[in-house]
């Protein structure tokens, strides 16, 4: 089981007096669902981009089982906030993109894509053009596309950030179902306090100036959902309500609410 | 979302403009954002129609003025033949021909030149555009060359091409191709530069190699822009046609007009101009259809 680890990662931009990320470490195992949260500008996305291999840290290391991460790769598939789907491809061809890059024959990758579309509850969308899909549907295609790469890690940058509140709630349980059914470690960035608490096995709270992890909270609410407890009952639990307050305190620490 | 917040961001508007006060279009909040706002004005369908009718009327008036001028003999038919004479000439050149070729043959030769030039400039222009769009070295090399070439009217480099390549068919195609090169290369470069960074990242995180990113993300992303360049290039090429056919041509629309002009066969000259305009209009239409089929996503994301 591979482990992704960020070690003392620092990101400095030219002309900025303080680093965007200051000496931050994080490990992610298969089966983990780590949520990065915190105020805007605290470097959540930058940290995720380091794990994805989109940016190289100024100092510190990012690696998987000792092999350092230098480029993006299909072992770390990414889901983007603005889906980043390819509009010239149908939903099915978007999903099977990673397989096509590996030279998998068309019949096989179509079969696999349809399977994945079913798993994200879009069984009939395969032939649709991207622009015919709603925001929530596009995000699910993006998720299926990432899963098709059969990654060890799933990196999600505010995947639900652009969705309306109701769609968002349904997507949260979908993410948990997918996570429970796939053998992946998830790293997800979100602004949503409830979302972080509900989904994560671990919530890492970041603070800006310089961007760093200031608090790590272990949670088990996602596992309770996977075990069969309804979301409504989890969210009504006093532990959940207390956790929400604790998390909000950690996020807004030192700032008048 | 932003529309939702607009009225809140402009409290002055709410205070100063009670429900039934006329707002200018600029100030009118979106119908969706404010419950008390008036329904949006009717779509301007009727207006568009009336603009079209005005255009039709304009054409009729111009044709009528032309016919009247010719009929009253205000201008000699040598200079201004009547519309009927031009139409008759269209039929006779189409069936019997002019200077040894029928209208269709002239048209075919001209179209062949323009399309040969188009293919040549695509073969050169698209890779050049990709090089400009993707690499600093490419931009450094090709940008000044294109910027030098772009503003020169084809008639200016025509004599040099004749000196270098003679008066054969290649020279004619080359003149047109040079005129087409800059629009194709520059639109390709713009399309490549405008590729959504996240899509490239997405492809790479799905295991695409750099070459695969180019083939499967950069080129399709740039395709709408390349097609726009192609449309502009065809326009430029078509307008260069007459110049290119100045060189010892024996066929072609430009040649037909020029030889007619030498013998003061003004009706053929005017007819030729109309044919060139009509074909340009048709080409534009065809390419827009191709765009709709090939890049239906353009402008939707």
Interface residues (C-beta under 8 A of the other chain):
Chain A: X52 X53 X54 X71 X72 X73 X74 X76 X77 X78 X80 X82 X84 X85 X86 X87 X88 X97 X98 X100 X101 X102 X129 X130 X131 X145 X146 X148 X149 X155
Chain B: X196 X198 X199 X201 X202 X203 X204 X205 X206 X207 X208 X209 X212 X216 X217 X220 X221 X223 X295 X296 X297 X300 X301
